Amino acid sequence: MTSRTANLTTLVSTKGQVILPKAIRDQRRWSAGTRLTVEETPDGVLLKAAPLFPATTLDEVVGMLRHDGAPLSLDDMNAAVAAEAKRRARG
Protein backbone atom coordinates (compact mmCIF):
# COMPACT_ATOMS: atom_id res chain seq x y z
CA MET A 1 0.00 0.00 0.00
CA THR A 2 1.31 3.43 -0.82
CA SER A 3 1.57 6.18 1.75
CA ARG A 4 -1.21 7.94 -0.16
CA THR A 5 -3.65 5.17 0.85
CA ALA A 6 -2.19 4.12 4.21
CA ASN A 7 -4.54 5.97 6.60
CA LEU A 8 -7.84 6.29 4.76
CA THR A 9 -11.09 5.67 6.64
CA THR A 10 -14.68 4.90 5.69
CA LEU A 11 -17.99 4.21 7.43
CA VAL A 12 -20.34 1.24 7.55
CA SER A 13 -23.85 2.34 6.51
CA THR A 14 -27.06 1.25 8.22
CA LYS A 15 -27.40 -1.33 5.42
CA GLY A 16 -23.92 -2.72 6.16
CA GLN A 17 -22.41 -1.16 3.05
CA VAL A 18 -18.86 0.19 2.96
CA ILE A 19 -17.59 2.66 0.38
CA LEU A 20 -13.99 1.97 -0.55
CA PRO A 21 -12.00 5.18 -0.97
CA LYS A 22 -11.35 6.12 -4.60
CA ALA A 23 -7.58 5.92 -4.14
CA ILE A 24 -7.90 2.25 -3.12
CA ARG A 25 -10.31 1.44 -5.98
CA ASP A 26 -8.01 3.13 -8.48
CA GLN A 27 -4.90 1.42 -7.13
CA ARG A 28 -6.59 -2.00 -7.34
CA ARG A 29 -8.36 -1.20 -10.63
CA TRP A 30 -11.71 -2.13 -9.03
CA SER A 31 -14.43 -0.49 -11.07
CA ALA A 32 -18.15 -0.51 -10.27
CA GLY A 33 -19.45 -4.07 -10.37
CA THR A 34 -16.17 -5.73 -9.40
CA ARG A 35 -16.99 -8.86 -7.39
CA LEU A 36 -14.96 -9.17 -4.19
CA THR A 37 -14.34 -12.05 -1.83
CA VAL A 38 -14.48 -11.26 1.88
CA GLU A 39 -12.22 -13.17 4.28
CA GLU A 40 -12.00 -12.75 8.01
CA THR A 41 -8.40 -12.74 9.24
CA PRO A 42 -6.83 -12.33 12.68
CA ASP A 43 -5.99 -8.73 11.71
CA GLY A 44 -9.40 -7.78 10.29
CA VAL A 45 -11.23 -8.28 7.01
CA LEU A 46 -9.46 -8.97 3.72
CA LEU A 47 -11.08 -8.00 0.40
CA LYS A 48 -9.83 -9.57 -2.82
CA ALA A 49 -11.12 -9.46 -6.37
CA ALA A 50 -13.10 -12.64 -6.96
CA PRO A 51 -11.84 -14.87 -9.77
CA LEU A 52 -13.79 -14.57 -13.02
CA PHE A 53 -14.26 -18.33 -13.15
CA PRO A 54 -14.65 -20.79 -10.28
CA ALA A 55 -11.59 -22.87 -9.44
CA THR A 56 -11.67 -26.28 -11.11
CA THR A 57 -9.54 -29.39 -11.11
CA LEU A 58 -8.38 -31.37 -14.11
CA ASP A 59 -10.75 -34.18 -13.12
CA GLU A 60 -13.70 -31.77 -13.35
CA VAL A 61 -12.96 -30.76 -16.94
CA VAL A 62 -11.53 -33.94 -18.45
CA GLY A 63 -13.86 -35.23 -21.11
CA MET A 64 -15.91 -32.05 -21.53
CA LEU A 65 -14.98 -31.98 -25.22
CA ARG A 66 -15.38 -35.64 -26.02
CA HIS A 67 -14.55 -36.90 -29.49
CA ASP A 68 -16.58 -39.79 -30.87
CA GLY A 69 -14.60 -42.10 -33.09
CA ALA A 70 -11.00 -43.03 -33.54
CA PRO A 71 -8.31 -40.75 -32.08
CA LEU A 72 -7.05 -38.07 -34.46
CA SER A 73 -3.41 -37.69 -35.37
CA LEU A 74 -1.60 -34.40 -34.84
CA ASP A 75 -1.63 -33.90 -38.62
CA ASP A 76 -5.43 -34.37 -38.67
CA MET A 77 -5.86 -31.89 -35.81
CA ASN A 78 -3.53 -29.34 -37.46
CA ALA A 79 -5.46 -29.69 -40.74
CA ALA A 80 -8.77 -29.11 -38.93
CA VAL A 81 -7.39 -25.99 -37.20
CA ALA A 82 -6.05 -24.65 -40.52
CA ALA A 83 -9.38 -25.31 -42.27
CA GLU A 84 -11.30 -23.46 -39.53
CA ALA A 85 -8.84 -20.54 -39.67
CA LYS A 86 -9.35 -20.28 -43.44
CA ARG A 87 -13.14 -20.45 -43.01
CA ARG A 88 -13.09 -17.64 -40.43
CA ALA A 89 -10.75 -15.49 -42.57
CA ARG A 90 -13.24 -15.64 -45.46
CA GLY A 91 -16.30 -14.77 -43.37
Steps between C-alpha positions, in 0.01 A plus 500: 500500500631843418526775757222676309256223601646395836265685739170532316175438688141423405169431674265203512149610396179391671466242220848361574651656189855635491627747242860431407699821458565594137877480546468133602259419214730669250811329635331158479323580171165407660228664296128498580370144490828334597418187701703469820562212736486579871726309740522542873860501623657541844584860403159595358317450172677431171338597168625343178371511145302182441626277219305530175453124487461254787806292584492159333713189500616302200263219599205741477574601141643182349267371234295818458593507131460134420583374153297211362698269278860407455769728646626768262864538409681829553497550122120453495457748786733755335307465172169558681638812673634634168167434325308685774746792486449526123121483543505781758734715286251485211194587709 
